[in-house]
């Protein structure tokens, strides 16, 4: 398959195969990978849950026939009647038709993630928006610093995006990990200054890029404020901190199979459970977060002056690179944002982790039953096994018959000689004692001498030579003494 050409996404006119690729992927980073009929077949032949359209040629043909998408050939607009006799195969092989990019995106809009929306609100630059979606973000940081050194100036701020979100002029859409439906995020749930909408995280929220472009219009660079960024390298430094934190949290998360640490988010979710249902009581969740915060301020989660609470912020500043969150740090945030600000929960407490032993003590102080889900998998399996065995023993005891008298329950005597009373190889082993002593007199140890005789098949028995040599050496020690 052809290598993607993402820089072509910004071109004002697209050909048919560009549009077919956009219908399949809806991802600017993969734009331009459909170059011929073989690429199209490879992209649509196999089942792929990430594919947005399984029959893009039919979708495009219907848009032409219904007049929803204008098309052009040789600089002239193609009349709708032209498409009435076209087929899907002819669409797949069409190399002459062009469409305006803005018309295509109006029908099948581009979606942005939270970080892309913020980059557009600040810089109004399509290149930086496309680069910042890379999980590594290193290329975005380097290119951003290069553009700033060349004179790129900010055109807005993140606050402008938040103002329009709270006013309902821009609508975010949320998709939870365990659900297929997409729902709009209510405007009143967005905080004024920082943080995500209540009940949502960054990875669950997307935006209509066209809607953001209409509300936060592009500002030409000559109309932007004249103040230049004094430290262009802060973009690179910020990206490096983010990369380090992402890798650090990934390693930490991979080590949590033993459940040594528990997140505040998981603890609060457990406390919010409504017995007998899968629903959650948000009042109980808020109370759990408040109690955990009070315990932190009271230094209950630490060893003296050293806090044992870990705080993983996905995009840390220079002062947030330390993982330990001390009571003084939480108190500073409370004084800055306010006790009732949802940022305290969504951006701080929900990103904290607590050792399991301290969490168990906190449960005991609040009179809460310790959930087995917080124990390591091995401990849960052992508890389940012990419980099942105890139930089996109890059931067996209840079903046991009435005890009989000792005469009735006495087992029949075992047939044959008593174990250990038969010495099958005693005489043959003793007959080898003189050879053993001759070999030991020549300088060999008892074990070496017995092994040599066993390897020469002189020691009787059906076992392996090592076991027969051991039997011979043990008998010699018992009867002649180890120093003989």
C-alpha positions in Angstrom: 0.0 0.0 0.0 1.2 3.5 -0.8 2.8 5.5 2.0 0.5 8.2 3.4 1.1 11.8 2.3 -0.5 13.8 5.2 0.8 17.2 3.9 -1.7 16.9 1.0 -4.6 17.1 3.4 -4.4 20.9 3.3 -4.6 21.1 -0.5 -7.8 23.0 -1.6 -8.8 20.4 -4.2 -8.9 16.6 -3.7 -9.3 13.9 -6.4 -11.7 10.9 -6.1 -9.2 8.6 -4.4 -8.3 11.2 -1.8 -11.9 11.4 -0.9 -12.3 7.6 -0.8 -9.3 7.4 1.5 -10.8 10.1 3.7 -14.1 8.2 3.9 -12.2 5.1 5.0 -9.9 6.7 7.6 -11.1 10.2 8.6 -7.5 10.7 9.8 -5.3 13.5 8.4 -2.2 11.5 9.2 -3.2 8.7 6.9 -4.3 11.0 4.1 -3.1 10.2 0.5 -2.5 6.5 1.0 -5.1 5.5 -1.7 -3.2 6.0 -4.9 -4.5 3.2 -7.2 -7.2 0.5 -7.4 -4.9 -1.9 -5.5 -4.6 0.4 -2.6 -8.4 0.8 -2.4 -9.0 -2.9 -2.6 -6.4 -3.5 0.2 -8.0 -0.8 2.4 -11.6 -2.2 2.0 -11.2 -6.0 1.4 -10.4 -7.1 5.0 -12.6 -6.5 8.0 -11.3 -3.6 10.1 -13.2 -2.2 13.0 -11.3 1.1 12.6 -12.6 1.6 9.1 -15.3 4.4 9.0 -16.9 3.3 5.7 -16.9 -0.2 4.2 -18.1 1.0 0.8 -16.8 4.5 0.2 -17.3 4.4 -3.6 -21.0 4.0 -3.1 -21.2 6.7 -0.5 -19.4 9.1 -2.8 -21.5 8.2 -5.8 -24.7 8.8 -3.9 -23.4 12.2 -2.8 -22.8 13.2 -6.4 -26.2 11.9 -7.6 -28.1 13.7 -4.8 -26.2 17.0 -5.5 -24.8 17.2 -2.0 -21.2 17.3 -3.2 -20.1 19.6 -6.1 -17.6 18.1 -8.5 -15.3 19.5 -11.2 -13.6 18.4 -14.4 -11.3 20.4 -16.5 -12.1 23.5 -14.4 -15.9 23.2 -15.1 -18.5 22.1 -12.6 -20.0 18.6 -13.5 -23.8 18.6 -13.7 -25.7 16.3 -11.5 -27.3 14.5 -14.5 -23.8 13.3 -15.5 -23.7 11.0 -12.4 -27.1 9.3 -13.1 -25.5 6.7 -15.4 -22.2 6.3 -13.5 -21.5 3.1 -11.6 -19.5 2.3 -8.4 -16.7 0.7 -10.5 -16.4 3.9 -12.6 -16.1 5.9 -9.4 -13.2 3.6 -8.2 -11.3 4.2 -11.5 -12.1 7.9 -11.8 -8.9 10.0 -12.2 -10.4 13.2 -13.7 -12.9 14.5 -11.1 -11.9 17.0 -8.4 -13.7 18.2 -5.3 -13.2 21.2 -3.0 -11.7 20.2 0.4 -14.2 22.4 2.2 -17.2 20.7 0.5 -15.9 17.3 1.5 -15.3 18.2 5.1 -18.7 19.8 5.3 -20.3 16.5 4.5 -17.8 14.2 6.4 -16.3 16.5 9.0 -12.9 16.1 10.5 -12.8 15.3 14.2 -10.2 16.7 16.7 -9.1 15.5 20.0 -8.8 17.8 23.0 -5.1 18.6 22.5 -5.7 19.5 18.9 -8.5 21.8 19.8 -6.3 23.6 22.3 -3.4 23.9 19.8 -5.8 25.5 17.3 -7.2 27.9 19.9 -3.7 29.1 20.7 -1.8 29.0 17.4 -4.5 28.8 14.6 -2.1 26.7 12.6 -3.1 23.6 10.6 0.4 22.1 10.6 0.8 22.2 14.3 -2.7 20.7 14.8 -1.8 17.8 12.6 1.5 17.2 14.3 0.3 17.4 17.9 -1.9 14.3 17.5 1.2 12.1 17.4 1.4 10.3 20.8 5.2 11.0 21.0 4.7 14.7 20.3 8.4 15.1 19.7 8.0 16.2 16.1 5.3 18.7 17.1 7.5 20.2 19.8 10.5 20.6 17.5 8.5 22.0 14.7 6.6 24.3 17.0 9.9 25.7 18.4 11.2 26.2 14.9 8.0 28.1 13.9 8.2 30.3 17.0 11.8 31.2 16.3 10.7 32.1 12.8 8.2 34.6 14.2 5.0 32.6 14.8 2.9 34.4 17.5 -0.1 33.2 19.5 -3.5 34.1 18.1 -5.6 33.2 21.1 -5.7 31.1 24.3 -7.2 28.0 25.7 -9.6 30.2 27.7 -11.3 31.3 24.4 -12.1 27.6 23.7 -13.4 27.1 27.2 -15.6 30.2 27.0 -17.3 28.9 23.8 -17.7 25.5 25.3 -19.4 26.9 28.4 -21.6 29.1 26.2 -22.7 26.1 24.0 -21.2 27.6 20.8 -18.9 24.7 20.5 -20.2 21.2 21.4 -17.9 18.4 22.5 -18.9 14.8 22.0 -18.0 12.1 24.4 -17.5 8.3 23.8 -17.0 6.1 26.9 -14.7 3.1 26.6 -17.4 0.5 27.4 -20.2 2.1 25.3 -20.8 2.5 21.5 -23.0 5.6 21.7 -21.7 9.1 21.3 -23.3 11.7 23.5 -22.9 15.5 23.6 -21.1 16.9 26.6 -23.3 19.4 28.4 -22.0 23.0 28.4 -22.6 23.5 32.1 -20.2 20.7 33.0 -17.1 22.5 31.7 -15.0 24.3 34.3 -14.1 27.9 33.7 -10.3 27.8 34.0 -8.8 24.3 33.7 -9.7 20.6 33.6 -12.1 18.4 31.7 -15.9 18.4 31.8 -17.3 16.6 34.9 -17.3 12.9 34.4 -15.1 12.9 31.3 -11.4 12.5 30.5 -9.4 13.8 27.5 -9.3 10.6 25.6 -13.1 10.3 25.6 -13.8 13.7 24.0 -13.8 14.8 20.4 -14.8 17.9 18.5 -16.0 18.8 15.0 -13.0 20.6 13.5 -15.1 22.6 11.2 -17.2 23.9 14.0 -14.1 25.0 15.9 -12.7 26.7 12.8 -15.9 28.7 12.4 -16.0 29.8 16.0 -12.2 30.4 16.3 -11.4 31.7 12.9 -8.0 31.8 11.4 -6.1 35.1 12.2 -3.4 36.1 9.7 -0.1 36.5 11.3 0.1 40.3 10.5 -3.1 40.8 12.6 -1.8 39.0 15.6 -0.3 40.6 18.7 3.3 41.7 18.3 4.6 40.1 21.5 6.9 37.2 20.6 7.4 34.2 22.7 10.6 34.9 24.7 11.5 31.2 25.2 10.7 29.1 22.1 12.3 26.0 23.6 9.6 25.8 26.2 7.5 23.8 23.7 10.2 21.2 23.4 10.8 21.1 27.1 7.1 20.6 27.8 6.9 17.8 25.2 9.9 16.1 26.7 8.3 16.2 30.2 5.1 14.8 28.8 6.9 12.0 27.0 8.8 11.1 30.2 5.6 11.1 32.2 3.7 9.0 29.7 6.4 6.3 29.7 6.7 6.5 33.4 3.0 5.9 33.9 3.0 3.1 31.4 5.7 1.3 33.3 3.9 1.9 36.5 0.6 0.7 35.2 2.2 -2.5 33.8 3.4 -3.3 37.3 0.0 -3.1 38.9 -1.0 -6.7 38.4 0.0 -7.3 42.0 -2.2 -4.5 43.1 0.5 -2.8 45.2 -1.1 0.6 44.5 -4.7 1.7 44.2 -5.9 4.8 42.5 -8.2 7.4 44.2 -10.5 7.1 41.2 -11.0 3.3 41.7 -11.5 3.8 45.5 -14.1 6.5 45.0 -15.8 4.4 42.3 -16.1 1.5 44.7 -17.5 3.7 47.5 -20.1 5.1 45.0 -21.5 1.7 44.2 -25.2 1.1 44.9 -25.7 -2.4 46.3 -27.4 -4.8 44.0 -27.0 -2.6 40.9 -24.3 -1.4 38.5 -25.2 2.2 39.0 -23.2 4.7 41.0 -24.3 7.4 43.4 -22.4 10.6 42.5 -23.0 12.0 45.9 -21.1 9.1 47.5 -18.4 9.4 44.9 -17.9 13.1 45.8 -17.9 12.3 49.5 -15.2 9.6 49.0 -13.0 12.1 47.2 -13.6 14.6 49.9 -12.7 12.1 52.6 -9.5 11.0 50.7 -8.5 14.7 50.4 -9.1 15.3 54.1 -7.0 12.2 54.9 -4.1 13.6 52.8 -4.3 17.0 54.5 -4.2 15.3 57.9 -1.0 13.4 56.8 -2.6 10.0 57.2 -1.0 8.8 54.0 2.6 9.2 54.8 5.6 8.2 56.9 6.2 11.2 59.1 6.9 14.2 56.8 7.2 12.0 53.7 4.1 11.5 51.6 3.4 8.1 50.1 0.7 9.4 47.6 1.8 9.3 43.9 0.4 12.0 41.6 0.6 11.3 37.8 -0.2 14.4 35.8 -0.2 13.7 32.1 1.3 17.0 31.1 3.4 18.1 34.1 5.0 21.5 34.5 8.4 22.0 35.9 7.1 22.0 39.5 4.9 18.9 38.9 7.6 16.4 37.8 7.9 15.0 41.3 5.6 12.0 41.8 5.0 12.5 45.5 2.1 14.7 46.4 2.6 16.2 49.9 -0.3 17.7 52.0 1.2 21.1 51.4 0.9 20.7 47.6 -2.7 19.8 47.8 -3.4 22.7 50.2 -1.8 25.1 47.7 -4.1 23.9 45.0 -7.1 24.2 47.3 -6.2 27.7 48.1 -5.7 28.6 44.4 -8.8 26.9 42.9 -11.1 26.7 45.8 -12.4 23.7 47.7 -15.6 23.3 45.6 -13.9 23.6 42.2 -14.3 20.3 40.2 -10.7 20.6 39.1 -9.6 19.4 42.5 -11.3 16.1 41.8 -10.9 15.7 38.0 -7.4 16.9 37.6 -5.7 16.2 41.0 -7.3 13.6 43.2 -8.4 11.3 40.4 -4.8 11.1 39.3 -3.5 10.1 42.7 -2.4 6.5 43.8 -2.2 5.1 47.3 -0.3 2.0 48.6 -2.7 -0.9 49.3 -1.7 -1.2 53.0 -2.6 2.5 53.6 -5.8 2.1 51.7 -6.8 -0.9 53.8 -6.2 1.2 57.0 -8.3 4.0 55.6 -11.1 1.5 54.9 -10.9 0.2 58.5 -11.0 3.8 60.0 -14.2 4.5 58.1 -15.8 1.2 58.9 -15.9 0.0 55.3 -15.7 -3.6 54.1 -12.5 -4.3 52.3 -13.3 -5.4 48.7 -11.6 -8.5 47.4 -11.2 -6.8 44.0 -8.4 -4.7 45.6 -6.3 -7.8 46.5 -3.8 -9.3 44.1 -5.2 -11.9 41.8 -3.2 -14.7 43.5 -4.6 -13.8 46.9 -8.2 -13.7 45.5 -7.7 -17.1 43.9 -6.3 -18.5 47.2 -9.2 -17.1 49.1 -11.7 -18.5 46.7 -10.0 -21.9 46.8 -10.0 -22.0 50.6 -13.6 -20.9 50.7 -14.6 -23.7 48.3 -12.6 -26.3 50.3 -14.2 -25.2 53.5 -17.6 -25.5 51.9 -16.7 -29.0 50.7 -15.5 -30.0 54.1 -18.7 -28.7 55.8 -20.9 -30.4 53.2 -18.9 -33.7 53.7 -19.3 -33.4 57.4 -23.0 -32.9 57.2 -23.4 -35.8 54.8 -21.2 -38.2 56.7 -22.9 -41.4 58.0 -23.2 -42.4 61.7 -19.8 -43.5 63.2 -19.4 -47.2 63.6 -17.7 -49.0 66.5 -13.9 -49.4 66.4 -14.3 -53.1 65.5 -16.5 -52.2 62.5 -14.3 -49.5 61.2 -10.9 -51.3 61.7 -9.3 -51.9 58.3 -8.2 -55.3 57.2 -4.5 -56.1 57.7 -2.2 -55.3 54.8 -1.1 -58.3 52.8 2.6 -59.1 52.3 5.6 -58.3 54.5 5.9 -55.1 56.4 7.6 -52.2 54.6 11.3 -52.2 55.2 11.5 -55.8 56.4 12.8 -57.2 53.1 16.4 -56.7 52.2 16.7 -58.0 48.6 20.2 -56.7 47.8 21.9 -57.0 51.2 24.0 -60.0 50.4 25.1 -58.8 47.0 26.0 -55.3 48.3 28.1 -56.8 51.2 29.9 -58.9 48.7 31.1 -55.7 47.0 32.6 -54.2 50.3 36.1 -55.6 49.6 36.2 -53.9 46.1 34.9 -50.7 47.7 37.7 -50.7 50.2 40.3 -51.5 47.5 39.2 -48.5 45.5 39.1 -46.2 48.6 42.6 -47.4 49.5 43.7 -46.3 46.0 42.6 -42.8 46.9 38.9 -42.7 45.8 36.1 -41.5 48.0 33.3 -43.8 49.1 30.8 -42.1 46.7 33.2 -42.2 43.8 34.1 -45.9 44.4 30.4 -46.8 44.6 29.6 -44.9 41.4 32.4 -46.7 39.6 31.1 -50.1 40.6 27.6 -49.1 39.6 28.7 -47.9 36.2 30.3 -51.3 35.7 26.9 -53.0 36.4 28.4 -54.8 39.4 25.8 -53.4 41.8 22.5 -55.4 41.7 19.2 -53.8 41.1 16.9 -52.3 38.5 17.4 -48.6 39.2 19.7 -46.2 37.5 23.4 -46.4 38.3 23.3 -43.3 40.5 20.5 -44.7 42.8 22.2 -48.2 43.0 25.5 -46.4 43.9 23.8 -44.4 46.6 22.2 -47.6 48.1 25.6 -49.3 48.2 27.4 -46.3 49.8 24.7 -45.8 52.4 24.8 -49.5 53.4 28.6 -49.4 53.7 28.3 -46.4 56.0 25.7 -48.0 58.2 27.5 -51.3 58.6 31.3 -50.3 58.4 31.1 -46.6 59.4 31.8 -43.6 57.3 35.5 -43.6 58.0 36.0 -47.3 57.4 
